[in-house]
């Protein structure tokens, strides 16, 4: 450790939820509130593949590739002393699978599924640029999250309220902290 550098606790926030719920906006603001932080976008990673790209929601292989890169980047940022905020449509089974090794190392992992009323999700999606709109996929994602088995404690309703209040809750509430309670928890 370089003189004058403080030892920071390794922490990871996974900001998830359906399209149009405010994941990117929330994650980017959250990362700006930290002293030494890195922002990892699953969408950006997914779009790194140019030829032969498969959509992660249609291909388990493509989803796994995104997750493996999220893990690699996060590990590199941890090694360099950064806290990490991941912005990705992260379902419960993937969160359990890909975070177990960090939890076993004593790294604090927080998982939040941002949620809003269905009409708000749809309206927010419609306000995106045309090429970024998900259309009916918004409703499909809502249903997929609700049937994913994620405990209710990880859902955070951001239908109304200020972004600053959402950030404060994500940072301070213990309800979003993952514990080593997974049965399978297989790492990568």
Secondary structure, 3 states (H helix, E strand, C coil): CCCCCCCCCCEEEEEEECCCCCHHHHHHHHHHCCCCEEEEEHHHHHCCCCCCCCCCCCCHHHHHHHHHHHHHHHHHHHHCCCEEEEECCCCHHHHHHHHHHHHHCCCEEEEEEEECCHHHHHHHHHCCCHHHCCCCHHHHHHHHHHCCCCCHHHEEECCCCCHHHHHHHHHHCHHHECCCCCCCCCCC
